[in-house]
Amino acid sequence: MRTLASADFKALVDSGATLLDVRLPEELEIAALPGAVNIPLNDLPDRIGELNPAAPIAVLCHHGVRSERAARFLERSGFVDVSHLEGGIDAWSLEFDPAVPRY
């Protein structure tokens, strides 16, 4: 698992990685990144089959705690290329795209 800053995370997503957002649906209503697959962290064990374990996965949440947990879970489950966004969507807004609302 890699921990990436916003610019590196964006480059990974732009290269075709699956963007996995593990926040709750109500959080997505406030701030979301286009093209993200939403599987809340608590649902991930039951919905892991929706993801390709051979594809690069880029995980994000609000501040980076849930995305790190999700990334570690994915690695333990056989996913080979997993990264998460350090500081979450909050850092994305501060460091990369201020148009993304902070909450």
N, CA, C and O atoms as CSV, one atom per row, in Angstrom:
chain,resi,resn,atom,element,x,y,z
A,1,MET,N,N,0.844,-1.177,0.000
A,1,MET,CA,C,0.000,0.000,0.000
A,1,MET,C,C,0.889,1.239,0.000
A,1,MET,O,O,1.865,1.339,0.743
A,2,ARG,N,N,0.511,2.174,-0.862
A,2,ARG,CA,C,1.221,3.445,-0.918
A,2,ARG,C,C,0.317,4.553,-0.397
A,2,ARG,O,O,-0.892,4.546,-0.628
A,3,THR,N,N,0.917,5.498,0.304
A,3,THR,CA,C,0.222,6.705,0.734
A,3,THR,C,C,0.685,7.824,-0.179
A,3,THR,O,O,1.879,8.113,-0.269
A,4,LEU,N,N,-0.280,8.461,-0.865
A,4,LEU,CA,C,0.068,9.462,-1.874
A,4,LEU,C,C,-0.478,10.839,-1.517
A,4,LEU,O,O,-1.571,10.964,-0.964
A,5,ALA,N,N,0.298,11.865,-1.841
A,5,ALA,CA,C,-0.174,13.245,-1.758
A,5,ALA,C,C,-1.140,13.494,-2.919
A,5,ALA,O,O,-1.216,12.696,-3.853
A,6,SER,N,N,-1.860,14.586,-2.855
A,6,SER,CA,C,-2.923,14.870,-3.821
A,6,SER,C,C,-2.478,14.816,-5.278
A,6,SER,O,O,-3.152,14.192,-6.098
A,7,ALA,N,N,-1.368,15.452,-5.619
A,7,ALA,CA,C,-0.927,15.500,-7.023
A,7,ALA,C,C,-0.581,14.102,-7.537
A,7,ALA,O,O,-0.931,13.760,-8.667
A,8,ASP,N,N,0.094,13.297,-6.731
A,8,ASP,CA,C,0.433,11.933,-7.137
A,8,ASP,C,C,-0.810,11.055,-7.233
A,8,ASP,O,O,-0.917,10.193,-8.106
A,9,PHE,N,N,-1.747,11.293,-6.314
A,9,PHE,CA,C,-3.003,10.543,-6.330
A,9,PHE,C,C,-3.775,10.854,-7.610
A,9,PHE,O,O,-4.307,9.951,-8.256
A,10,LYS,N,N,-3.834,12.136,-7.972
A,10,LYS,CA,C,-4.529,12.535,-9.206
A,10,LYS,C,C,-3.870,11.888,-10.420
A,10,LYS,O,O,-4.567,11.416,-11.319
A,11,ALA,N,N,-2.553,11.859,-10.460
A,11,ALA,CA,C,-1.843,11.239,-11.583
A,11,ALA,C,C,-2.187,9.760,-11.674
A,11,ALA,O,O,-2.348,9.228,-12.773
A,12,LEU,N,N,-2.302,9.090,-10.531
A,12,LEU,CA,C,-2.664,7.676,-10.525
A,12,LEU,C,C,-4.075,7.481,-11.081
A,12,LEU,O,O,-4.305,6.602,-11.911
A,13,VAL,N,N,-5.004,8.294,-10.626
A,13,VAL,CA,C,-6.390,8.197,-11.117
A,13,VAL,C,C,-6.439,8.511,-12.614
A,13,VAL,O,O,-7.121,7.822,-13.373
A,14,ASP,N,N,-5.720,9.546,-13.033
A,14,ASP,CA,C,-5.694,9.923,-14.448
A,14,ASP,C,C,-5.098,8.816,-15.314
A,14,ASP,O,O,-5.407,8.730,-16.502
A,15,SER,N,N,-4.254,7.975,-14.737
A,15,SER,CA,C,-3.644,6.882,-15.497
A,15,SER,C,C,-4.575,5.680,-15.642
A,15,SER,O,O,-4.229,4.701,-16.303
A,16,GLY,N,N,-5.754,5.753,-15.027
A,16,GLY,CA,C,-6.734,4.691,-15.203
A,16,GLY,C,C,-7.015,3.839,-13.985
A,16,GLY,O,O,-7.767,2.870,-14.081
A,17,ALA,N,N,-6.433,4.169,-12.837
A,17,ALA,CA,C,-6.718,3.418,-11.615
A,17,ALA,C,C,-8.190,3.555,-11.249
A,17,ALA,O,O,-8.820,4.570,-11.545
A,18,THR,N,N,-8.724,2.544,-10.614
A,18,THR,CA,C,-10.078,2.617,-10.088
A,18,THR,C,C,-10.071,3.534,-8.880
A,18,THR,O,O,-9.317,3.309,-7.933
A,19,LEU,N,N,-10.898,4.561,-8.902
A,19,LEU,CA,C,-11.030,5.488,-7.785
A,19,LEU,C,C,-12.116,4.958,-6.866
A,19,LEU,O,O,-13.288,4.913,-7.242
A,20,LEU,N,N,-11.731,4.557,-5.668
A,20,LEU,CA,C,-12.656,3.988,-4.692
A,20,LEU,C,C,-12.835,4.971,-3.549
A,20,LEU,O,O,-11.877,5.299,-2.848
A,21,ASP,N,N,-14.061,5.441,-3.360
A,21,ASP,CA,C,-14.394,6.364,-2.280
A,21,ASP,C,C,-15.113,5.558,-1.206
A,21,ASP,O,O,-16.181,5.001,-1.463
A,22,VAL,N,N,-14.540,5.489,0.000
A,22,VAL,CA,C,-15.111,4.658,1.065
A,22,VAL,C,C,-15.924,5.472,2.066
A,22,VAL,O,O,-16.211,4.999,3.165
A,23,ARG,N,N,-16.297,6.700,1.686
A,23,ARG,CA,C,-17.139,7.516,2.563
A,23,ARG,C,C,-18.607,7.122,2.431
A,23,ARG,O,O,-18.988,6.376,1.529
A,24,LEU,N,N,-19.409,7.634,3.337
A,24,LEU,CA,C,-20.845,7.379,3.323
A,24,LEU,C,C,-21.521,8.209,2.232
A,24,LEU,O,O,-21.019,9.267,1.855
A,25,PRO,N,N,-22.663,7.729,1.724
A,25,PRO,CA,C,-23.365,8.465,0.668
A,25,PRO,C,C,-23.663,9.919,1.029
A,25,PRO,O,O,-23.585,10.794,0.167
A,26,GLU,N,N,-23.999,10.187,2.281
A,26,GLU,CA,C,-24.298,11.575,2.669
A,26,GLU,C,C,-23.053,12.468,2.588
A,26,GLU,O,O,-23.174,13.677,2.394
A,27,GLU,N,N,-21.872,11.888,2.734
A,27,GLU,CA,C,-20.643,12.662,2.564
A,27,GLU,C,C,-20.414,12.993,1.087
A,27,GLU,O,O,-19.911,14.065,0.750
A,28,LEU,N,N,-20.788,12.062,0.220
A,28,LEU,CA,C,-20.636,12.295,-1.218
A,28,LEU,C,C,-21.529,13.431,-1.693
A,28,LEU,O,O,-21.201,14.118,-2.661
A,29,GLU,N,N,-22.659,13.632,-1.015
A,29,GLU,CA,C,-23.545,14.731,-1.381
A,29,GLU,C,C,-22.881,16.078,-1.133
A,29,GLU,O,O,-23.228,17.066,-1.781
A,30,ILE,N,N,-21.934,16.130,-0.207
A,30,ILE,CA,C,-21.237,17.370,0.117
A,30,ILE,C,C,-20.067,17.593,-0.834
A,30,ILE,O,O,-19.897,18.684,-1.378
A,31,ALA,N,N,-19.263,16.553,-1.028
A,31,ALA,CA,C,-18.062,16.672,-1.862
A,31,ALA,C,C,-17.742,15.311,-2.455
A,31,ALA,O,O,-17.674,14.314,-1.737
A,32,ALA,N,N,-17.546,15.272,-3.765
A,32,ALA,CA,C,-17.224,14.009,-4.433
A,32,ALA,C,C,-16.310,14.275,-5.612
A,32,ALA,O,O,-16.296,15.367,-6.179
A,33,LEU,N,N,-15.549,13.256,-5.968
A,33,LEU,CA,C,-14.715,13.328,-7.165
A,33,LEU,C,C,-15.405,12.541,-8.272
A,33,LEU,O,O,-15.900,11.441,-8.028
A,34,PRO,N,N,-15.445,13.088,-9.491
A,34,PRO,CA,C,-16.122,12.415,-10.594
A,34,PRO,C,C,-15.493,11.064,-10.897
A,34,PRO,O,O,-14.274,10.899,-10.839
A,35,GLY,N,N,-16.339,10.111,-11.218
A,35,GLY,CA,C,-15.883,8.791,-11.628
A,35,GLY,C,C,-15.579,7.830,-10.502
A,35,GLY,O,O,-15.175,6.694,-10.750
A,36,ALA,N,N,-15.765,8.264,-9.271
A,36,ALA,CA,C,-15.454,7.392,-8.137
A,36,ALA,C,C,-16.505,6.296,-7.967
A,36,ALA,O,O,-17.698,6.513,-8.179
A,37,VAL,N,N,-16.029,5.123,-7.581
A,37,VAL,CA,C,-16.890,4.022,-7.159
A,37,VAL,C,C,-17.083,4.195,-5.661
A,37,VAL,O,O,-16.106,4.268,-4.916
A,38,ASN,N,N,-18.331,4.263,-5.210
A,38,ASN,CA,C,-18.583,4.427,-3.779
A,38,ASN,C,C,-18.930,3.091,-3.148
A,38,ASN,O,O,-19.950,2.481,-3.467
A,39,ILE,N,N,-18.065,2.650,-2.248
A,39,ILE,CA,C,-18.335,1.493,-1.396
A,39,ILE,C,C,-17.923,1.921,0.005
A,39,ILE,O,O,-16.731,1.955,0.311
A,40,PRO,N,N,-18.897,2.253,0.869
A,40,PRO,CA,C,-18.537,2.658,2.222
A,40,PRO,C,C,-17.672,1.591,2.910
A,40,PRO,O,O,-17.832,0.393,2.672
A,41,LEU,N,N,-16.770,2.046,3.751
A,41,LEU,CA,C,-15.813,1.144,4.389
A,41,LEU,C,C,-16.490,-0.061,5.027
A,41,LEU,O,O,-16.025,-1.188,4.857
A,42,ASN,N,N,-17.570,0.154,5.751
A,42,ASN,CA,C,-18.238,-0.967,6.420
A,42,ASN,C,C,-18.846,-1.965,5.443
A,42,ASN,O,O,-19.075,-3.118,5.809
A,43,ASP,N,N,-19.109,-1.550,4.221
A,43,ASP,CA,C,-19.691,-2.443,3.212
A,43,ASP,C,C,-18.631,-3.165,2.386
A,43,ASP,O,O,-18.944,-4.101,1.650
A,44,LEU,N,N,-17.385,-2.732,2.507
A,44,LEU,CA,C,-16.326,-3.251,1.642
A,44,LEU,C,C,-16.167,-4.769,1.707
A,44,LEU,O,O,-16.021,-5.389,0.653
A,45,PRO,N,N,-16.186,-5.405,2.880
A,45,PRO,CA,C,-16.038,-6.871,2.889
A,45,PRO,C,C,-17.117,-7.594,2.072
A,45,PRO,O,O,-16.833,-8.602,1.425
A,46,ASP,N,N,-18.343,-7.085,2.103
A,46,ASP,CA,C,-19.437,-7.724,1.365
A,46,ASP,C,C,-19.456,-7.366,-0.112
A,46,ASP,O,O,-20.065,-8.077,-0.912
A,47,ARG,N,N,-18.795,-6.269,-0.486
A,47,ARG,CA,C,-18.858,-5.795,-1.876
A,47,ARG,C,C,-17.515,-5.847,-2.585
A,47,ARG,O,O,-17.370,-5.291,-3.674
A,48,ILE,N,N,-16.536,-6.502,-1.988
A,48,ILE,CA,C,-15.188,-6.540,-2.554
A,48,ILE,C,C,-15.177,-7.137,-3.962
A,48,ILE,O,O,-14.304,-6.810,-4.766
A,49,GLY,N,N,-16.132,-7.999,-4.261
A,49,GLY,CA,C,-16.229,-8.616,-5.575
A,49,GLY,C,C,-16.529,-7.633,-6.695
A,49,GLY,O,O,-16.407,-7.987,-7.868
A,50,GLU,N,N,-16.914,-6.419,-6.364
A,50,GLU,CA,C,-17.176,-5.394,-7.368
A,50,GLU,C,C,-15.878,-4.767,-7.898
A,50,GLU,O,O,-15.903,-4.006,-8.865
A,51,LEU,N,N,-14.757,-5.089,-7.265
A,51,LEU,CA,C,-13.460,-4.512,-7.632
A,51,LEU,C,C,-12.560,-5.567,-8.245
A,51,LEU,O,O,-12.654,-6.748,-7.911
A,52,ASN,N,N,-11.688,-5.138,-9.142
A,52,ASN,CA,C,-10.740,-6.029,-9.806
A,52,ASN,C,C,-9.437,-6.063,-9.000
A,52,ASN,O,O,-8.756,-5.043,-8.900
A,53,PRO,N,N,-9.079,-7.215,-8.425
A,53,PRO,CA,C,-7.868,-7.276,-7.604
A,53,PRO,C,C,-6.573,-7.085,-8.385
A,53,PRO,O,O,-5.531,-6.829,-7.783
A,54,ALA,N,N,-6.614,-7.204,-9.698
A,54,ALA,CA,C,-5.407,-7.026,-10.516
A,54,ALA,C,C,-5.230,-5.582,-10.983
A,54,ALA,O,O,-4.161,-5.215,-11.471
A,55,ALA,N,N,-6.257,-4.775,-10.840
A,55,ALA,CA,C,-6.206,-3.380,-11.305
A,55,ALA,C,C,-5.692,-2.466,-10.196
A,55,ALA,O,O,-5.891,-2.751,-9.015
A,56,PRO,N,N,-5.035,-1.372,-10.569
A,56,PRO,CA,C,-4.647,-0.388,-9.555
A,56,PRO,C,C,-5.891,0.230,-8.922
A,56,PRO,O,O,-6.853,0.566,-9.612
A,57,ILE,N,N,-5.855,0.373,-7.605
A,57,ILE,CA,C,-6.969,0.940,-6.849
A,57,ILE,C,C,-6.448,2.164,-6.106
A,57,ILE,O,O,-5.410,2.096,-5.448
A,58,ALA,N,N,-7.165,3.285,-6.208
A,58,ALA,CA,C,-6.846,4.521,-5.513
A,58,ALA,C,C,-8.000,4.825,-4.556
A,58,ALA,O,O,-9.110,5.127,-4.994
A,59,VAL,N,N,-7.739,4.746,-3.257
A,59,VAL,CA,C,-8.794,4.844,-2.240
A,59,VAL,C,C,-8.751,6.214,-1.570
A,59,VAL,O,O,-7.679,6.740,-1.270
A,60,LEU,N,N,-9.945,6.787,-1.340
A,60,LEU,CA,C,-10.022,8.046,-0.614
A,60,LEU,C,C,-11.188,8.050,0.350
A,60,LEU,O,O,-12.149,7.296,0.204
A,61,CYS,N,N,-11.077,8.919,1.340
A,61,CYS,CA,C,-12.151,9.144,2.305
A,61,CYS,C,C,-12.116,10.631,2.683
A,61,CYS,O,O,-11.705,11.460,1.872
A,62,HIS,N,N,-12.539,10.972,3.896
A,62,HIS,CA,C,-12.575,12.371,4.304
A,62,HIS,C,C,-11.194,12.903,4.695
A,62,HIS,O,O,-10.754,13.926,4.171
A,63,HIS,N,N,-10.506,12.212,5.617
A,63,HIS,CA,C,-9.197,12.676,6.097
A,63,HIS,C,C,-8.079,11.661,5.920
A,63,HIS,O,O,-6.932,11.957,6.254
A,64,GLY,N,N,-8.375,10.483,5.410
A,64,GLY,CA,C,-7.326,9.496,5.154
A,64,GLY,C,C,-7.318,8.297,6.081
A,64,GLY,O,O,-6.600,7.333,5.816
A,65,VAL,N,N,-8.081,8.320,7.151
A,65,VAL,CA,C,-8.075,7.215,8.109
A,65,VAL,C,C,-8.816,6.005,7.545
A,65,VAL,O,O,-8.286,4.894,7.548
A,66,ARG,N,N,-10.034,6.217,7.065
A,66,ARG,CA,C,-10.803,5.089,6.508
A,66,ARG,C,C,-10.175,4.557,5.241
A,66,ARG,O,O,-10.185,3.349,5.003
A,67,SER,N,N,-9.619,5.453,4.413
A,67,SER,CA,C,-9.003,4.977,3.169
A,67,SER,C,C,-7.778,4.114,3.462
A,67,SER,O,O,-7.523,3.144,2.749
A,68,GLU,N,N,-7.021,4.454,4.499
A,68,GLU,CA,C,-5.878,3.622,4.864
A,68,GLU,C,C,-6.347,2.254,5.348
A,68,GLU,O,O,-5.765,1.233,4.981
A,69,ARG,N,N,-7.378,2.229,6.155
A,69,ARG,CA,C,-7.939,0.939,6.619
A,69,ARG,C,C,-8.427,0.122,5.430
A,69,ARG,O,O,-8.177,-1.081,5.356
A,70,ALA,N,N,-9.123,0.770,4.501
A,70,ALA,CA,C,-9.636,0.073,3.323
A,70,ALA,C,C,-8.488,-0.471,2.473
A,70,ALA,O,O,-8.553,-1.602,1.991
A,71,ALA,N,N,-7.442,0.330,2.291
A,71,ALA,CA,C,-6.302,-0.100,1.485
A,71,ALA,C,C,-5.616,-1.305,2.111
A,71,ALA,O,O,-5.240,-2.242,1.407
A,72,ARG,N,N,-5.453,-1.287,3.415
A,72,ARG,CA,C,-4.840,-2.435,4.102
A,72,ARG,C,C,-5.715,-3.677,3.962
A,72,ARG,O,O,-5.204,-4.777,3.751
A,73,PHE,N,N,-7.028,-3.506,4.077
A,73,PHE,CA,C,-7.946,-4.631,3.899
A,73,PHE,C,C,-7.837,-5.193,2.482
A,73,PHE,O,O,-7.788,-6.409,2.297
A,74,LEU,N,N,-7.800,-4.318,1.491
A,74,LEU,CA,C,-7.690,-4.773,0.106
A,74,LEU,C,C,-6.391,-5.542,-0.116
A,74,LEU,O,O,-6.393,-6.575,-0.786
A,75,GLU,N,N,-5.297,-5.057,0.429
A,75,GLU,CA,C,-4.024,-5.778,0.298
A,75,GLU,C,C,-4.103,-7.158,0.934
A,75,GLU,O,O,-3.652,-8.141,0.346
A,76,ARG,N,N,-4.670,-7.236,2.128
A,76,ARG,CA,C,-4.814,-8.541,2.797
A,76,ARG,C,C,-5.719,-9.474,1.999
A,76,ARG,O,O,-5.644,-10.696,2.129
A,77,SER,N,N,-6.569,-8.880,1.176
A,77,SER,CA,C,-7.515,-9.665,0.371
A,77,SER,C,C,-6.981,-9.999,-1.012
A,77,SER,O,O,-7.721,-10.512,-1.851
A,78,GLY,N,N,-5.702,-9.716,-1.264
A,78,GLY,CA,C,-5.080,-10.116,-2.517
A,78,GLY,C,C,-4.945,-9.045,-3.577
A,78,GLY,O,O,-4.470,-9.336,-4.674
A,79,PHE,N,N,-5.344,-7.819,-3.294
A,79,PHE,CA,C,-5.177,-6.734,-4.263
A,79,PHE,C,C,-3.701,-6.360,-4.295
A,79,PHE,O,O,-3.060,-6.237,-3.251
A,80,VAL,N,N,-3.169,-6.179,-5.501
A,80,VAL,CA,C,-1.717,-6.039,-5.637
A,80,VAL,C,C,-1.221,-4.598,-5.786
A,80,VAL,O,O,-0.041,-4.337,-5.551
A,81,ASP,N,N,-2.076,-3.672,-6.163
A,81,ASP,CA,C,-1.637,-2.298,-6.407
A,81,ASP,C,C,-2.644,-1.340,-5.776
A,81,ASP,O,O,-3.586,-0.895,-6.433
A,82,VAL,N,N,-2.437,-1.028,-4.501
A,82,VAL,CA,C,-3.390,-0.219,-3.745
A,82,VAL,C,C,-2.685,1.017,-3.191
A,82,VAL,O,O,-1.598,0.931,-2.620
A,83,SER,N,N,-3.329,2.161,-3.373
A,83,SER,CA,C,-2.829,3.426,-2.829
A,83,SER,C,C,-3.984,4.139,-2.150
A,83,SER,O,O,-5.151,3.904,-2.465
A,84,HIS,N,N,-3.641,5.020,-1.207
A,84,HIS,CA,C,-4.688,5.849,-0.612
A,84,HIS,C,C,-4.209,7.278,-0.523
A,84,HIS,O,O,-3.009,7.552,-0.510
A,85,LEU,N,N,-5.174,8.192,-0.461
A,85,LEU,CA,C,-4.911,9.625,-0.480
A,85,LEU,C,C,-4.630,10.131,0.925
A,85,LEU,O,O,-5.508,10.114,1.787
A,86,GLU,N,N,-3.407,10.578,1.149
A,86,GLU,CA,C,-3.029,11.149,2.433
A,86,GLU,C,C,-3.843,12.416,2.683
A,86,GLU,O,O,-3.848,13.336,1.865
A,87,GLY,N,N,-4.520,12.451,3.811
A,87,GLY,CA,C,-5.327,13.629,4.148
A,87,GLY,C,C,-6.710,13.639,3.540
A,87,GLY,O,O,-7.497,14.544,3.816
A,88,GLY,N,N,-7.025,12.652,2.718
A,88,GLY,CA,C,-8.361,12.504,2.158
A,88,GLY,C,C,-8.800,13.640,1.253
A,88,GLY,O,O,-7.992,14.440,0.781
A,89,ILE,N,N,-10.099,13.684,1.029
A,89,ILE,CA,C,-10.656,14.688,0.134
A,89,ILE,C,C,-10.467,16.101,0.706
A,89,ILE,O,O,-10.469,17.082,-0.038
A,90,ASP,N,N,-10.305,16.196,2.023
A,90,ASP,CA,C,-10.021,17.487,2.626
A,90,ASP,C,C,-8.676,18.026,2.126
A,90,ASP,O,O,-8.573,19.198,1.764
A,91,ALA,N,N,-7.652,17.176,2.106
A,91,ALA,CA,C,-6.348,17.586,1.587
A,91,ALA,C,C,-6.421,17.871,0.094
A,91,ALA,O,O,-5.779,18.801,-0.394
A,92,TRP,N,N,-7.197,17.077,-0.631
A,92,TRP,CA,C,-7.386,17.304,-2.068
A,92,TRP,C,C,-7.884,18.727,-2.295
A,92,TRP,O,O,-7.376,19.443,-3.158
A,93,SER,N,N,-8.889,19.130,-1.507
A,93,SER,CA,C,-9.455,20.468,-1.641
A,93,SER,C,C,-8.423,21.549,-1.295
A,93,SER,O,O,-8.320,22.556,-1.995
A,94,LEU,N,N,-7.673,21.342,-0.231
A,94,LEU,CA,C,-6.682,22.330,0.207
A,94,LEU,C,C,-5.488,22.424,-0.730
A,94,LEU,O,O,-4.999,23.518,-1.012
A,95,GLU,N,N,-5.018,21.279,-1.212
A,95,GLU,CA,C,-3.750,21.237,-1.945
A,95,GLU,C,C,-3.890,21.226,-3.462
A,95,GLU,O,O,-2.961,21.601,-4.177
A,96,PHE,N,N,-5.055,20.794,-3.953
A,96,PHE,CA,C,-5.153,20.571,-5.388
A,96,PHE,C,C,-6.340,21.254,-6.041
A,96,PHE,O,O,-6.186,21.893,-7.081
A,97,ASP,N,N,-7.517,21.133,-5.452
A,97,ASP,CA,C,-8.722,21.646,-6.114
A,97,ASP,C,C,-9.639,22.330,-5.103
A,97,ASP,O,O,-10.489,21.671,-4.504
A,98,PRO,N,N,-9.485,23.644,-4.901
A,98,PRO,CA,C,-10.316,24.346,-3.922
A,98,PRO,C,C,-11.792,24.397,-4.301
A,98,PRO,O,O,-12.611,24.816,-3.483
A,99,ALA,N,N,-12.157,23.985,-5.508
A,99,ALA,CA,C,-13.573,23.936,-5.874
A,99,ALA,C,C,-14.299,22.790,-5.180
A,99,ALA,O,O,-15.528,22.789,-5.099
A,100,VAL,N,N,-13.539,21.810,-4.677
A,100,VAL,CA,C,-14.148,20.709,-3.927
A,100,VAL,C,C,-14.457,21.231,-2.526
A,100,VAL,O,O,-13.550,21.657,-1.813
A,101,PRO,N,N,-15.733,21.201,-2.124
A,101,PRO,CA,C,-16.094,21.740,-0.819
A,101,PRO,C,C,-15.421,20.985,0.331
A,101,PRO,O,O,-15.219,19.772,0.275
A,102,ARG,N,N,-15.083,21.746,1.371
A,102,ARG,CA,C,-14.558,21.149,2.610
A,102,ARG,C,C,-15.695,21.047,3.601
A,102,ARG,O,O,-16.607,21.873,3.611
A,103,TYR,N,N,-15.631,20.019,4.435
A,103,TYR,CA,C,-16.649,19.858,5.476
A,103,TYR,C,C,-16.051,19.289,6.740
A,103,TYR,O,O,-16.763,19.086,7.723
